Amino acid sequence: MYFRIPQRESDEGYADMMDFAATIEDKKLQSTLMHILSGGKRIFRRFKDALSSDKEQLERYYLFIEGRNRMRVSDWFISIQVKLILE
């Protein structure tokens, strides 16, 4: 049996960026990211571009997003009553 994993909605992606930005200790970078998230065009692209100035934070962002996506998939499995067995 096969299931199509639902796509992540853009509002979930936006919420992830907001949550990640709140974890940034560098107040200047955090302020830049929050400004980007306050509106305008190409928010996702501009957010990643701003993070690219700090390779460590960019890598941390990708790990953060990966964790969130894994959690969403796990929650989805539970919602459709499928037990995931990892070997």
SULURVEN-V947164 format. One record per backbone hydrogen bond with DSSP energy under -1.0 kcal/mol. NH is the residue of the N-H (numbers start at 0). CO is the residue of the C=O. E is the energy in kcal/mol with one decimal. If there is no record, write none. Layout:
# SULURVEN-V947164
nh = <NH/NH>
co = <CO/CO>
e = <E/E>
This chain:
# SULURVEN-V947164
nh = <12/13/14/15/16/17/18/19/20/21/22/23/29/30/31/32/33/34/35/36/38/45/46/47/48/49/50/51/52/53/57/58/59/60/61/62/63/64/65/66/67/68/69/70/71/72/73/74/75/76/77/78/79/80/81>
co = <8/9/10/11/12/13/14/15/16/17/19/20/25/26/27/28/29/30/31/32/35/41/42/43/44/45/46/47/49/50/53/54/55/56/57/58/59/60/61/62/63/64/65/66/67/68/69/70/71/72/73/74/75/77/76>
e = <-1.8/-2.4/-2.1/-2.3/-2.1/-2.4/-2.7/-2.7/-2.8/-1.7/-1.9/-1.3/-2.9/-2.4/-2.1/-2.6/-2.6/-2.2/-2.2/-2.2/-1.3/-2.7/-2.6/-2.0/-2.5/-2.4/-2.0/-1.7/-1.0/-2.3/-2.4/-2.4/-2.2/-2.4/-2.2/-2.0/-2.3/-2.8/-2.3/-2.2/-2.2/-2.7/-2.4/-2.1/-2.3/-2.4/-2.6/-2.7/-2.3/-2.6/-2.0/-2.2/-1.6/-1.4/-2.8>
